[in-house]
Amino acid sequence: MKRKGQIVIPVKLRKKVGMKEGTRIFLEEKSGDIVLHPATPEFYDKTCGILKGSGLVKALEKSRREDREREEREIEKR
């Protein structure tokens, strides 16, 4: 691991799981291990609903909406 926490995933493994430059990665901790998943449409389909009802999605949507509104106000000031 690099000083800033960067890691290198070997080419053979990236090809095996279909990762390429720009692939988004989902990280999770399971029983003390760090697990990486390529964030593919199939992955999202499998995990859809995990956060449902937790309020996290609503909080994120609210935060993004507030950020967008703030950015729009800043643009209007120019």
ABEGO torsion letter per residue (X at the ends): XBAAGBBBBBAAAAAAAGBBBGBBBBBBBBGGBBBBBBBBAAAAAAABGAABGAGAAAAAAAAAAAAAAAAAAAAAAX
